């Protein structure tokens, strides 16, 4: 099943529906999609790929790629904003809403945050409140094509209202936790949340 979320997304105007500027402060528009990551790309065999849901959940779960792709799919257009000051408008995504994963995981009441775990060892932290939104997806496709390896295939996060380092590449699982804890870049001084309109670049 595929649903589409296009209402409420930014138009080509200079403002978002809530009155904020469409382009956050300190950002510049680009047409391309820059490739940025720390270290090399992990080698991922699709036949062996797994997505794990662990931590503060009644039962830990493991999905293979076929099982993940069988979850309800959503198509969505968003802007993205990188902490290195570039922004790209009108990206078309396809993937699974994070809210679907919340229903599947049924996290315990004490869970407040999620740690994304990626192949290659990368992690990043997010409040559940920032993930339980209709525009937050786990994506496998961009602009009508499957994600490329350099952009996080086979699966990456897509959290458009935060700086793009929070949209982790090469995701292999999520961990529900009771207290916020820094991920990879956060341990090196990046902000724990990363709101582009508040320029939360560094903690």
Backbone as ProteinMPNN parsed JSONL, in Angstrom:
{"seq_chain_A": "XXXXXXXXXXXXXXXXXXXXXXXXXXXXXXXXXXXXXXXXXXXXXXXXXXXXXXXXXXXXXXXXXXXXXXXXXXXXXXXXXXXXXXXXXXXXXXXXXXXXXXXXXXXXXXXXXXXXXXXXXXXXXXXXXXXXXXXXXXXXXXXXXXXXXXXXXXXXXXXXXXXXXXXXXXXXXXXXXXXXXXXXXXXXXXXXXXXXXXXXXXX", "coords_chain_A": {"N_chain_A": [[0.853, -1.187, 0.0], [0.57, 2.169, -0.858], [0.79, 5.447, 0.256], [0.335, 9.009, -0.117], [1.889, 12.002, 0.807], [1.468, 15.115, 0.336], [0.205, 17.487, 0.91], [0.565, 20.514, 2.799], [3.285, 20.741, 2.522], [6.279, 22.652, 1.791], [5.911, 25.271, -0.553], [7.098, 26.899, -3.545], [7.394, 29.35, -2.493], [8.69, 31.923, -0.283], [8.205, 31.364, 2.341], [7.311, 29.074, 4.956], [4.281, 27.247, 5.806], [3.85, 27.858, 8.52], [4.914, 30.335, 8.817], [7.657, 30.627, 9.15], [10.835, 31.298, 7.525], [11.392, 29.681, 4.413], [13.987, 28.936, 3.682], [16.352, 28.186, 5.985], [18.188, 30.242, 8.393], [21.526, 31.186, 7.504], [21.86, 29.303, 5.517], [22.402, 28.072, 2.123], [21.11, 27.603, -1.16], [21.331, 24.604, -3.118], [21.552, 22.778, -6.217], [22.447, 20.233, -6.768], [23.074, 17.114, -4.947], [25.007, 17.034, -2.388], [27.577, 14.755, -1.319], [28.301, 13.584, 1.779], [30.014, 12.108, 4.396], [31.438, 10.421, 7.222], [34.424, 8.661, 7.046], [34.751, 5.517, 5.203], [32.414, 3.931, 2.864], [30.174, 1.485, 4.071], [30.215, -2.025, 3.287], [27.447, -3.639, 2.211], [25.578, -6.47, 2.112], [22.678, -7.229, 0.49], [21.118, -9.527, 0.799], [21.746, -10.297, 3.327], [21.007, -8.193, 4.865], [19.647, -6.613, 7.732], [17.143, -5.191, 9.817], [16.913, -4.047, 12.98], [14.917, -3.735, 15.903], [15.287, -2.623, 19.03], [15.972, -2.414, 22.614], [13.988, -0.487, 24.827], [11.436, -2.024, 24.451], [8.557, -4.206, 24.237], [9.151, -6.61, 22.97], [11.991, -7.52, 21.208], [12.669, -6.994, 17.747], [13.38, -8.249, 14.46], [13.751, -7.45, 11.115], [13.991, -8.554, 7.754], [15.032, -7.412, 4.465], [12.937, -7.844, 2.634], [10.738, -8.102, 4.349], [10.753, -5.571, 5.53], [10.195, -3.944, 3.323], [7.624, -4.729, 2.868], [6.094, -3.338, 4.636], [3.703, -0.614, 5.138], [3.942, 1.845, 2.6], [5.042, 5.183, 1.929], [4.886, 8.147, 0.0], [6.594, 11.221, -0.359], [7.349, 14.706, -0.447], [10.017, 16.819, 0.403], [12.056, 19.501, 1.749], [15.607, 19.603, 2.419], [18.219, 20.167, 4.817], [21.516, 20.796, 5.414], [24.0, 20.754, 7.99], [26.384, 21.802, 7.157], [25.761, 24.013, 5.725], [24.375, 23.902, 3.247], [21.289, 23.688, 1.456], [18.629, 21.835, -0.016], [15.895, 21.962, -2.116], [12.636, 20.416, -2.553], [12.768, 17.47, -2.61], [11.949, 14.228, -3.544], [10.718, 11.471, -1.895], [10.535, 7.98, -1.009], [9.306, 5.652, 1.285], [9.002, 4.262, 4.603], [6.848, 5.472, 7.02], [8.011, 6.747, 10.113], [6.235, 6.563, 12.18], [4.87, 4.214, 11.648], [6.761, 2.33, 12.382], [6.848, 2.863, 15.087], [4.328, 1.932, 15.861], [4.699, -0.751, 15.328], [6.83, -1.378, 17.033], [5.901, -0.641, 19.591], [6.882, 0.898, 21.936], [8.021, 0.915, 25.378], [6.528, 2.793, 28.12], [8.504, 4.35, 29.427], [10.368, 4.953, 27.499], [11.954, 7.546, 25.807], [13.636, 8.49, 23.824], [15.321, 7.757, 20.711], [17.969, 5.864, 19.439], [19.658, 5.819, 16.489], [21.195, 3.247, 14.712], [23.801, 2.486, 12.543], [25.164, 0.645, 9.756], [28.657, 0.302, 9.759], [29.056, 1.614, 12.106], [28.116, 4.166, 12.816], [26.134, 6.372, 14.808], [23.187, 8.181, 15.818], [21.155, 10.406, 17.773], [17.734, 10.91, 18.683], [14.784, 12.566, 19.868], [11.73, 10.843, 20.58], [9.499, 12.394, 20.084], [10.322, 13.998, 17.976], [10.366, 12.201, 15.957], [7.915, 10.986, 15.661], [6.129, 11.999, 13.569], [4.258, 12.945, 10.644], [5.897, 13.533, 8.464], [8.325, 12.281, 8.747], [10.394, 9.774, 7.693], [11.645, 6.423, 7.038], [13.698, 5.9, 4.488], [14.008, 4.495, 1.189], [14.161, 5.276, -1.405], [14.832, 7.995, -3.673], [13.853, 10.822, -5.435], [12.525, 9.224, -7.337], [14.191, 7.054, -7.801], [16.023, 4.173, -6.587], [17.866, 4.649, -3.543], [21.304, 5.538, -3.775], [24.472, 3.957, -2.988], [26.264, 5.826, -1.849], [24.523, 7.657, -0.787], [23.284, 6.324, 1.223], [22.022, 3.801, 0.824], [20.84, 0.521, 1.691], [18.822, 1.8, 3.161], [17.898, 4.751, 4.796], [17.473, 7.272, 7.35], [15.077, 9.997, 7.309], [14.618, 13.02, 8.279], [13.191, 15.782, 8.011], [12.9, 18.264, 9.303], [15.053, 18.741, 10.889], [18.657, 19.281, 11.05], [20.578, 17.617, 8.532], [22.381, 15.65, 9.331], [21.131, 14.2, 11.213], [19.553, 12.5, 9.795], [20.238, 9.593, 9.442], [22.482, 7.58, 7.501], [22.584, 4.296, 5.917], [21.114, 2.683, 7.715], [20.717, 0.229, 10.223], [19.218, -0.418, 12.37], [17.151, 0.515, 15.232], [17.19, 1.833, 18.512], [15.406, 1.998, 21.435], [15.454, 4.192, 24.151], [15.664, 5.374, 27.589], [16.838, 7.739, 28.315], [18.314, 10.591, 26.826], [21.203, 10.279, 24.805], [24.404, 11.071, 23.467], [25.087, 10.722, 19.958], [27.355, 9.823, 17.282], [28.355, 12.293, 15.941], [27.394, 14.086, 17.772], [28.901, 13.555, 20.042], [31.199, 14.774, 19.281], [30.694, 17.422, 19.543], [28.535, 18.45, 18.111], [25.142, 19.707, 18.075], [22.642, 18.44, 20.304], [20.063, 18.25, 19.314], [19.502, 19.843, 16.854], [18.054, 21.888, 15.271], [17.438, 23.568, 12.315], [16.324, 26.167, 11.97], [16.765, 27.441, 14.319], [19.428, 27.491, 14.272], [20.896, 25.38, 15.496], [23.614, 24.216, 15.493], [25.897, 23.46, 16.906], [26.591, 22.167, 20.177]], "CA_chain_A": [[0.0, 0.0, 0.0], [1.319, 3.418, -0.928], [0.052, 6.681, 0.492], [1.096, 10.18, -0.537], [1.766, 13.162, 1.69], [1.944, 16.311, -0.346], [-0.362, 18.665, 1.524], [1.31, 21.107, 3.887], [4.707, 20.842, 2.24], [6.638, 23.985, 1.321], [5.815, 25.608, -1.97], [8.276, 27.643, -3.995], [7.395, 30.663, -1.861], [9.784, 32.156, 0.65], [7.804, 31.067, 3.708], [6.593, 27.855, 5.278], [2.923, 27.56, 6.271], [3.835, 28.417, 9.881], [5.483, 31.675, 8.796], [9.123, 30.623, 9.143], [11.398, 31.325, 6.188], [11.633, 28.338, 3.87], [15.423, 28.699, 3.77], [16.781, 28.553, 7.338], [19.299, 31.202, 8.438], [22.868, 30.66, 7.283], [21.853, 28.255, 4.498], [22.407, 28.434, 0.704], [20.476, 26.573, -1.977], [22.104, 23.878, -4.119], [20.751, 21.947, -7.106], [22.92, 18.855, -6.636], [22.941, 16.549, -3.614], [26.378, 16.747, -1.953], [27.83, 13.503, -0.597], [29.103, 13.844, 2.972], [29.968, 11.149, 5.484], [32.722, 10.182, 7.87], [34.983, 7.345, 6.742], [34.334, 4.863, 3.973], [31.074, 3.365, 2.801], [30.144, 0.077, 4.47], [29.797, -3.014, 2.298], [26.215, -4.229, 2.722], [24.965, -7.506, 1.281], [21.236, -7.084, 0.68], [20.549, -10.786, 1.276], [22.031, -10.417, 4.758], [20.6, -6.956, 5.55], [18.647, -6.74, 8.782], [16.739, -4.004, 10.56], [16.572, -4.498, 14.328], [14.248, -2.828, 16.837], [15.764, -3.13, 20.313], [15.904, -1.469, 23.724], [12.803, -0.474, 25.677], [10.274, -2.52, 23.711], [8.112, -5.466, 24.839], [9.831, -7.719, 22.304], [12.884, -7.056, 20.157], [12.239, -7.469, 16.43], [14.332, -8.196, 13.357], [13.131, -7.526, 9.8], [14.868, -8.564, 6.59], [14.66, -6.369, 3.508], [11.613, -8.145, 2.094], [9.754, -7.787, 5.38], [10.686, -4.121, 5.692], [9.531, -3.37, 2.144], [6.211, -5.083, 2.917], [5.396, -2.379, 5.487], [3.043, 0.433, 4.351], [4.873, 2.775, 1.977], [4.585, 6.567, 1.811], [5.634, 9.051, -0.878], [6.606, 12.526, 0.303], [8.303, 15.706, -0.948], [10.491, 17.701, 1.468], [13.361, 20.153, 1.663], [16.599, 19.096, 3.369], [19.136, 21.224, 5.239], [22.729, 20.226, 5.98], [24.695, 21.622, 8.931], [27.491, 22.451, 6.443], [25.134, 25.237, 5.207], [23.613, 23.783, 2.01], [19.904, 23.206, 1.493], [18.108, 21.383, -1.316], [14.441, 21.965, -2.106], [11.784, 19.535, -3.359], [13.249, 16.097, -2.73], [10.873, 13.237, -3.521], [11.148, 10.287, -1.151], [9.61, 6.889, -0.756], [9.764, 4.835, 2.402], [8.064, 3.883, 5.653], [6.749, 6.476, 8.071], [8.514, 6.276, 11.402], [5.085, 6.232, 13.025], [4.576, 2.797, 11.44], [7.702, 1.578, 13.204], [6.412, 3.019, 16.475], [3.226, 0.997, 16.086], [5.267, -2.099, 15.319], [7.695, -1.551, 18.205], [5.132, -0.442, 20.824], [7.884, 1.123, 22.987], [7.554, 1.025, 26.754], [6.246, 4.194, 28.481], [9.691, 5.095, 29.851], [11.201, 5.302, 26.344], [11.817, 8.945, 25.395], [14.53, 8.793, 22.713], [15.729, 6.665, 19.828], [19.318, 5.897, 18.885], [19.805, 5.163, 15.193], [22.441, 2.498, 14.542], [24.082, 2.306, 11.122], [26.312, -0.142, 9.344], [29.846, 1.127, 9.842], [29.226, 2.068, 13.473], [27.576, 5.508, 13.07], [24.903, 6.495, 15.58], [22.69, 9.523, 16.125], [20.09, 10.369, 18.774], [16.57, 11.746, 18.395], [13.607, 12.366, 20.708], [10.591, 10.212, 19.907], [8.595, 13.452, 19.623], [10.79, 14.484, 16.684], [10.228, 11.127, 14.978], [6.501, 10.632, 15.511], [5.549, 13.049, 12.734], [3.936, 12.346, 9.336], [6.908, 13.803, 7.435], [9.573, 11.579, 9.079], [10.366, 8.464, 7.045], [12.823, 5.621, 6.747], [13.539, 5.946, 3.036], [14.807, 3.64, 0.313], [14.182, 5.847, -2.751], [14.944, 9.455, -3.763], [13.565, 11.334, -6.779], [12.067, 8.164, -8.225], [15.192, 6.001, -7.986], [16.547, 3.653, -5.323], [19.027, 5.345, -2.996], [22.62, 5.025, -4.121], [25.259, 3.599, -1.803], [26.837, 7.0, -1.195], [23.466, 8.378, -0.08], [22.76, 5.577, 2.355], [21.293, 2.58, 0.493], [19.464, 0.45, 1.19], [17.844, 2.495, 3.985], [18.373, 5.858, 5.627], [16.461, 8.109, 7.954], [14.772, 11.257, 6.637], [14.001, 13.859, 9.31], [13.424, 17.023, 7.263], [12.85, 19.493, 10.102], [16.318, 18.864, 11.606], [19.818, 19.195, 10.178], [20.527, 16.335, 7.835], [23.174, 14.585, 9.94], [20.195, 13.388, 11.977], [18.943, 11.541, 8.861], [21.36, 8.659, 9.354], [22.623, 6.678, 6.362], [22.908, 2.866, 6.102], [20.546, 2.31, 9.014], [20.506, -1.207, 10.458], [18.331, -0.634, 13.493], [16.826, 1.602, 16.15], [17.214, 1.444, 19.921], [14.608, 2.873, 22.285], [16.154, 4.413, 25.413], [14.942, 6.216, 28.547], [17.526, 9.016, 28.456], [19.06, 11.021, 25.656], [22.65, 10.12, 24.861], [24.936, 11.577, 22.206], [25.568, 9.847, 18.909], [28.724, 10.032, 16.817], [28.713, 13.707, 15.783], [27.063, 14.795, 19.011], [30.045, 13.411, 20.944], [32.245, 15.689, 18.809], [30.3, 18.805, 19.766], [27.32, 18.871, 17.427], [23.998, 19.917, 18.953], [21.911, 17.208, 20.582], [18.814, 18.19, 18.543], [19.835, 20.25, 15.501], [16.996, 22.622, 14.56], [18.064, 24.54, 11.4], [15.8, 27.535, 12.089], [17.393, 28.005, 15.511], [20.876, 27.302, 14.03], [21.448, 24.495, 16.515], [24.687, 23.471, 14.826], [26.825, 22.922, 17.894], [26.052, 22.188, 21.525]], "C_chain_A": [[0.885, 1.231, 0.0], [0.39, 4.572, -0.64], [0.936, 7.843, 0.101], [0.833, 11.316, 0.419], [2.32, 14.363, 0.952], [1.373, 17.579, 0.274], [0.488, 19.182, 2.666], [2.797, 21.215, 3.65], [5.034, 22.223, 1.677], [6.417, 24.143, -0.171], [7.085, 26.342, -2.359], [8.346, 29.037, -3.381], [8.533, 30.752, -0.863], [9.451, 31.781, 2.077], [7.152, 29.699, 3.787], [5.197, 28.218, 5.769], [2.868, 28.163, 7.668], [4.502, 29.78, 9.972], [6.992, 31.741, 8.854], [9.634, 30.751, 7.709], [11.66, 29.91, 5.696], [13.115, 27.976, 3.94], [15.89, 29.122, 5.159], [17.964, 29.519, 7.31], [20.641, 30.502, 8.238], [22.975, 29.607, 6.209], [21.895, 28.853, 3.091], [21.823, 27.275, -0.087], [21.475, 25.93, -2.922], [21.136, 23.077, -4.98], [21.154, 20.483, -6.993], [22.661, 18.345, -5.226], [24.34, 16.169, -3.155], [26.471, 15.445, -1.158], [28.78, 13.803, 0.556], [28.922, 12.7, 3.95], [31.376, 10.955, 6.02], [33.193, 8.78, 7.52], [34.455, 6.784, 5.439], [32.909, 4.353, 4.033], [31.113, 1.905, 3.237], [29.715, -0.811, 3.301], [28.612, -3.778, 2.864], [25.684, -5.234, 1.705], [23.465, -7.502, 1.535], [20.6, -8.368, 1.207], [20.728, -10.954, 2.783], [21.569, -9.2, 5.55], [19.513, -7.252, 6.565], [18.374, -5.377, 9.412], [16.234, -4.472, 11.915], [15.903, -3.374, 15.122], [14.517, -3.372, 18.228], [15.574, -2.068, 21.397], [14.608, -1.615, 24.494], [11.546, -0.771, 24.875], [9.844, -3.833, 24.35], [8.83, -6.678, 24.264], [10.709, -7.16, 21.2], [12.528, -7.744, 18.841], [13.381, -7.364, 15.441], [13.573, -8.383, 12.052], [14.207, -7.67, 8.741], [14.344, -7.549, 5.58], [13.267, -6.607, 2.933], [10.521, -7.789, 3.097], [9.624, -6.276, 5.587], [9.928, -3.487, 4.523], [8.048, -3.721, 2.089], [5.414, -4.171, 3.847], [4.744, -1.307, 4.618], [4.043, 1.486, 3.874], [4.231, 4.144, 1.8], [5.487, 7.326, 0.854], [5.489, 10.466, -0.358], [7.649, 13.425, -0.343], [8.695, 16.627, 0.199], [11.737, 18.459, 1.01], [14.306, 19.465, 2.652], [17.647, 20.175, 3.608], [20.33, 20.602, 5.954], [23.402, 21.237, 6.909], [25.877, 22.33, 8.274], [27.007, 23.605, 5.566], [24.481, 25.095, 3.84], [22.203, 23.27, 2.305], [19.489, 22.821, 0.081], [16.595, 21.27, -1.214], [13.885, 20.763, -2.887], [12.419, 18.185, -3.665], [12.068, 15.145, -2.616], [11.397, 11.937, -2.922], [10.089, 9.207, -1.199], [10.183, 6.029, 0.363], [8.638, 4.567, 3.373], [8.041, 4.994, 6.696], [7.28, 5.914, 9.389], [7.369, 5.911, 12.335], [4.648, 4.786, 12.841], [5.503, 1.925, 12.28], [7.356, 1.702, 14.685], [5.264, 2.074, 16.796], [3.737, -0.431, 16.174], [6.059, -2.374, 16.598], [6.932, -1.501, 19.513], [6.062, -0.178, 22.004], [7.254, 1.283, 24.364], [7.383, 2.491, 27.141], [7.481, 4.998, 28.86], [10.615, 5.471, 28.69], [10.918, 6.734, 25.906], [12.608, 9.282, 24.133], [14.829, 7.53, 21.911], [17.171, 6.911, 19.409], [19.293, 5.147, 17.566], [21.172, 4.497, 15.144], [22.621, 2.187, 13.063], [25.199, 1.299, 10.91], [27.523, 0.789, 9.289], [30.04, 1.758, 11.2], [28.664, 3.44, 13.799], [26.308, 5.412, 13.911], [24.477, 7.958, 15.613], [21.442, 9.38, 16.979], [18.974, 11.333, 18.409], [15.478, 11.503, 19.427], [12.499, 11.687, 19.916], [9.638, 11.27, 19.374], [9.032, 14.037, 18.286], [10.646, 13.441, 15.585], [8.776, 10.78, 14.693], [5.751, 11.763, 14.815], [5.288, 12.464, 11.354], [4.995, 12.56, 8.268], [8.255, 13.151, 7.742], [9.469, 10.145, 8.561], [11.692, 7.744, 7.233], [12.755, 5.357, 5.248], [14.496, 4.992, 2.328], [14.931, 4.21, -1.097], [14.193, 7.363, -2.679], [14.76, 9.865, -5.215], [13.299, 10.212, -7.776], [13.031, 7.035, -8.462], [15.605, 5.451, -6.632], [17.734, 4.483, -4.853], [20.311, 4.703, -3.515], [23.393, 4.715, -2.837], [25.775, 4.833, -1.077], [25.796, 7.836, -0.452], [22.727, 7.501, 0.926], [21.999, 4.311, 2.065], [21.748, 1.421, 1.379], [18.441, 1.257, 1.982], [18.526, 3.589, 4.789], [17.189, 6.535, 6.288], [16.212, 9.338, 7.093], [13.928, 12.078, 7.603], [14.13, 15.296, 8.827], [13.448, 18.29, 8.093], [14.099, 19.678, 10.955], [17.473, 18.82, 10.612], [20.025, 17.753, 9.719], [21.462, 15.283, 8.419], [22.289, 13.689, 10.81], [19.496, 12.345, 11.106], [19.981, 10.48, 8.505], [21.308, 7.79, 8.099], [22.813, 5.238, 6.839], [22.352, 2.308, 7.409], [20.326, 0.796, 9.087], [19.634, -1.466, 11.678], [18.122, 0.607, 14.331], [16.75, 1.032, 17.561], [16.416, 2.464, 20.725], [15.265, 2.96, 23.662], [15.365, 5.39, 26.277], [15.576, 7.583, 28.725], [18.28, 9.329, 27.174], [20.547, 10.734, 25.855], [23.224, 10.473, 23.497], [25.306, 10.456, 21.254], [26.967, 10.259, 18.479], [29.081, 11.511, 16.747], [28.41, 14.507, 17.033], [28.205, 14.677, 20.029], [31.191, 14.335, 20.545], [31.786, 17.147, 18.836], [29.102, 19.294, 19.0], [26.158, 18.922, 18.419], [23.24, 18.604, 19.157], [20.625, 17.104, 19.77], [19.024, 18.614, 17.1], [18.715, 20.888, 14.697], [17.63, 23.665, 13.648], [17.576, 25.97, 11.608], [16.29, 28.22, 13.359], [18.905, 27.936, 15.413], [21.536, 26.505, 15.15], [22.501, 23.588, 15.886], [25.573, 22.767, 15.846], [26.245, 23.1, 19.293], [26.719, 23.238, 22.404]], "O_chain_A": [[1.84, 1.321, 0.772], [-0.687, 4.666, -1.229], [2.153, 7.691, -0.004], [-0.31, 11.568, 0.799], [3.529, 14.592, 0.954], [1.989, 18.64, 0.177], [1.069, 18.4, 3.419], [3.513, 21.736, 4.504], [4.152, 22.894, 1.142], [6.709, 23.237, -0.951], [8.039, 26.398, -1.583], [9.242, 29.818, -3.702], [9.249, 29.779, -0.628], [10.315, 31.864, 2.95], [6.53, 29.225, 2.836], [4.946, 29.374, 6.114], [1.937, 28.906, 7.977], [4.646, 30.331, 11.064], [7.565, 32.807, 8.629], [8.94, 30.354, 6.773], [12.095, 29.047, 6.459], [13.459, 26.829, 4.227], [15.832, 30.308, 5.484], [18.667, 29.602, 6.304], [20.867, 29.395, 8.726], [24.055, 29.058, 5.992], [21.479, 29.993, 2.882], [22.013, 26.11, 0.265], [22.355, 26.6, -3.464], [20.039, 22.735, -4.54], [20.312, 19.592, -7.106], [22.092, 19.06, -4.4], [24.821, 15.089, -3.494], [25.553, 15.087, -0.42], [29.918, 14.222, 0.343], [27.792, 12.357, 4.299], [32.365, 11.28, 5.364], [32.445, 7.815, 7.678], [33.796, 7.482, 4.668], [32.276, 4.339, 5.088], [31.998, 1.161, 2.815], [28.945, -0.39, 2.438], [28.738, -4.478, 3.868], [25.379, -4.874, 0.568], [23.022, -7.741, 2.659], [19.643, -8.309, 1.98], [19.959, -11.662, 3.433], [21.718, -9.167, 6.772], [18.589, -8.025, 6.311], [19.262, -4.531, 9.52], [15.248, -5.205, 11.998], [16.287, -2.209, 15.014], [14.04, -4.451, 18.578], [15.081, -0.971, 21.133], [14.174, -2.73, 24.784], [10.708, 0.102, 24.648], [10.673, -4.518, 24.949], [9.089, -7.652, 24.971], [10.234, -6.411, 20.346], [12.14, -8.912, 18.817], [14.246, -6.498, 15.566], [12.836, -9.357, 11.892], [15.231, -6.991, 8.807], [13.325, -6.902, 5.819], [12.5, -5.659, 2.764], [9.491, -7.231, 2.72], [8.524, -5.763, 5.793], [9.11, -2.59, 4.726], [7.291, -3.09, 1.352], [4.184, -4.223, 3.85], [5.171, -1.097, 3.483], [4.88, 1.956, 4.644], [3.03, 4.253, 1.553], [6.707, 7.171, 0.888], [4.399, 10.877, 0.04], [8.715, 12.956, -0.743], [7.83, 17.16, 0.894], [12.377, 18.101, 0.021], [13.86, 18.826, 3.605], [17.932, 20.989, 2.73], [20.168, 19.953, 6.987], [23.377, 22.439, 6.643], [26.333, 23.357, 8.779], [27.77, 24.119, 4.749], [24.053, 26.111, 3.292], [21.969, 22.53, 3.26], [19.947, 23.414, -0.896], [16.07, 20.577, -0.342], [14.552, 20.184, -3.744], [12.583, 17.807, -4.825], [11.272, 15.252, -1.683], [12.391, 11.378, -3.387], [8.905, 9.478, -1.402], [11.375, 5.72, 0.388], [7.463, 4.635, 3.013], [9.088, 5.407, 7.196], [7.029, 4.759, 9.734], [7.521, 5.04, 13.191], [4.111, 4.183, 13.771], [5.082, 0.904, 12.824], [7.548, 0.758, 15.451], [5.226, 1.481, 17.874], [3.267, -1.222, 16.992], [5.973, -3.459, 17.172], [7.262, -2.228, 20.45], [6.05, -0.934, 22.975], [6.113, 1.724, 24.498], [8.03, 3.356, 26.55], [7.512, 6.208, 28.64], [11.559, 6.237, 28.887], [9.767, 7.093, 25.662], [12.29, 10.251, 23.444], [14.619, 6.407, 22.369], [17.545, 8.032, 19.066], [18.944, 3.967, 17.528], [22.183, 5.108, 15.49], [21.707, 1.685, 12.41], [26.067, 1.12, 11.765], [27.42, 1.926, 8.828], [31.075, 2.378, 11.446], [28.723, 3.856, 14.956], [25.509, 4.49, 13.747], [25.3, 8.86, 15.457], [20.753, 8.362, 16.92], [19.22, 12.425, 17.896], [15.257, 10.36, 19.828], [12.347, 11.928, 18.718], [9.028, 11.075, 18.323], [8.192, 14.527, 17.531], [10.79, 13.762, 14.405], [8.447, 10.328, 13.596], [4.864, 12.395, 15.39], [6.019, 11.571, 10.922], [5.003, 11.849, 7.263], [9.238, 13.441, 7.061], [8.569, 9.399, 8.945], [12.716, 8.353, 7.542], [11.85, 4.664, 4.784], [15.607, 4.721, 2.784], [15.709, 3.701, -1.903], [13.639, 7.955, -1.752], [15.415, 9.334, -6.113], [13.782, 10.241, -8.908], [12.737, 6.133, -9.246], [15.551, 6.165, -5.631], [18.52, 4.965, -5.669], [20.393, 3.485, -3.673], [23.019, 5.152, -1.749], [25.738, 4.897, 0.152], [26.148, 8.635, 0.416], [21.669, 7.883, 1.427], [21.371, 3.769, 2.974], [22.914, 1.354, 1.769], [17.302, 1.398, 1.537], [19.586, 3.383, 5.381], [16.049, 6.392, 5.848], [17.035, 9.685, 6.246], [12.72, 11.881, 7.737], [15.089, 15.975, 9.194], [13.97, 19.306, 7.634], [14.204, 20.67, 11.676], [17.305, 18.381, 9.474], [19.689, 16.803, 10.426], [21.357, 14.115, 8.044], [22.656, 12.553, 11.109], [18.905, 11.402, 11.633], [20.529, 10.477, 7.403], [20.244, 7.326, 7.689], [23.153, 4.988, 7.996], [23.027, 1.561, 8.117], [19.822, 0.175, 8.151], [19.34, -2.62, 11.99], [18.813, 1.613, 14.172], [16.306, -0.097, 17.772], [16.718, 3.657, 20.696], [15.593, 1.94, 24.267], [14.515, 6.133, 25.784], [14.929, 8.499, 29.233], [18.817, 8.434, 26.521], [21.081, 10.926, 26.948], [22.595, 10.201, 22.474], [25.77, 9.392, 21.664], [27.675, 10.953, 19.208], [30.014, 11.948, 17.421], [29.087, 15.492, 17.325], [28.444, 15.61, 20.796], [32.054, 14.647, 21.365], [32.417, 18.008, 18.223], [28.671, 20.43, 19.194], [26.185, 18.269, 19.462], [23.211, 17.757, 18.264], [20.131, 15.999, 19.548], [18.754, 17.827, 16.192], [18.452, 20.479, 13.567], [18.302, 24.571, 14.142], [18.356, 26.906, 11.435], [16.237, 29.445, 13.464], [19.601, 28.284, 16.367], [22.578, 26.889, 15.681], [22.317, 22.377, 15.762], [25.95, 21.61, 15.659], [25.511, 24.051, 19.562], [26.367, 23.375, 23.576]]}, "name": "protein", "num_of_chains": 1, "seq": "XXXXXXXXXXXXXXXXXXXXXXXXXXXXXXXXXXXXXXXXXXXXXXXXXXXXXXXXXXXXXXXXXXXXXXXXXXXXXXXXXXXXXXXXXXXXXXXXXXXXXXXXXXXXXXXXXXXXXXXXXXXXXXXXXXXXXXXXXXXXXXXXXXXXXXXXXXXXXXXXXXXXXXXXXXXXXXXXXXXXXXXXXXXXXXXXXXXXXXXXXXX"}
